Amino acid sequence: MPEDEAEIKAAFAKAIVVRAKGAEAKELADRYFLETFVRVHRAGEGAPYTGLKDEPVILSWPWPTKHWLLDQRMI
């Protein structure tokens, strides 16, 4: 949905600005963007957003996400 795309783009733009402000800010910005992305994705599936799990995770961009971000010229 266009409004979802706009929300994700806005979160990404904010995260990029904040990431430049230091290590702690980078961690917070990454989490903010990831939470926004997952929440919007879950809503699109009609599923509730229950938050991110505090488990160690090795993040690698899933192909659809990476492809979308590249198409939007965001990475």
VEXNUDO-43854 format. One record per residue (C-alpha): x, y, z. Coordinates in steps of 0.05 Angstrom, whole numbers. Layout:
<zafi u="X" v="Y" w="Z"/>
...
END
This chain:
<zafi u="0" v="0" w="0"/>
<zafi u="26" v="69" w="-16"/>
<zafi u="17" v="95" w="56"/>
<zafi u="57" v="35" w="81"/>
<zafi u="112" v="49" w="32"/>
<zafi u="113" v="122" w="54"/>
<zafi u="119" v="102" w="127"/>
<zafi u="176" v="55" w="113"/>
<zafi u="213" v="107" w="71"/>
<zafi u="204" v="159" w="126"/>
<zafi u="230" v="111" w="179"/>
<zafi u="290" v="94" w="135"/>
<zafi u="306" v="167" w="123"/>
<zafi u="304" v="182" w="197"/>
<zafi u="346" v="122" w="214"/>
<zafi u="400" v="143" w="164"/>
<zafi u="406" v="212" w="196"/>
<zafi u="408" v="184" w="267"/>
<zafi u="458" v="128" w="250"/>
<zafi u="511" v="181" w="236"/>
<zafi u="509" v="206" w="308"/>
<zafi u="549" v="150" w="340"/>
<zafi u="549" v="77" w="359"/>
<zafi u="491" v="79" w="408"/>
<zafi u="450" v="122" w="360"/>
<zafi u="465" v="73" w="304"/>
<zafi u="439" v="14" w="345"/>
<zafi u="376" v="52" w="364"/>
<zafi u="364" v="75" w="293"/>
<zafi u="372" v="5" w="265"/>
<zafi u="323" v="-23" w="316"/>
<zafi u="273" v="33" w="302"/>
<zafi u="275" v="19" w="227"/>
<zafi u="271" v="-56" w="236"/>
<zafi u="212" v="-50" w="284"/>
<zafi u="176" v="-4" w="236"/>
<zafi u="189" v="-50" w="177"/>
<zafi u="166" v="-113" w="214"/>
<zafi u="104" v="-78" w="243"/>
<zafi u="82" v="-53" w="175"/>
<zafi u="96" v="-121" w="143"/>
<zafi u="56" v="-158" w="197"/>
<zafi u="-2" v="-110" w="189"/>
<zafi u="-2" v="-124" w="115"/>
<zafi u="-10" v="-198" w="131"/>
<zafi u="-66" v="-183" w="179"/>
<zafi u="-23" v="-208" w="236"/>
<zafi u="-10" v="-172" w="302"/>
<zafi u="57" v="-141" w="316"/>
<zafi u="84" v="-169" w="381"/>
<zafi u="151" v="-135" w="379"/>
<zafi u="220" v="-159" w="362"/>
<zafi u="249" v="-216" w="401"/>
<zafi u="310" v="-202" w="444"/>
<zafi u="347" v="-263" w="417"/>
<zafi u="414" v="-260" w="384"/>
<zafi u="402" v="-254" w="309"/>
<zafi u="450" v="-249" w="252"/>
<zafi u="418" v="-199" w="207"/>
<zafi u="424" v="-204" w="133"/>
<zafi u="377" v="-168" w="87"/>
<zafi u="325" v="-215" w="59"/>
<zafi u="325" v="-212" w="-17"/>
<zafi u="256" v="-178" w="-24"/>
<zafi u="274" v="-124" w="26"/>
<zafi u="342" v="-112" w="-4"/>
<zafi u="313" v="-111" w="-74"/>
<zafi u="259" v="-61" w="-53"/>
<zafi u="309" v="-16" w="-19"/>
<zafi u="354" v="-17" w="-80"/>
<zafi u="295" v="-1" w="-125"/>
<zafi u="278" v="58" w="-81"/>
<zafi u="352" v="79" w="-84"/>
<zafi u="354" v="77" w="-8"/>
<zafi u="417" v="34" w="-6"/>
END
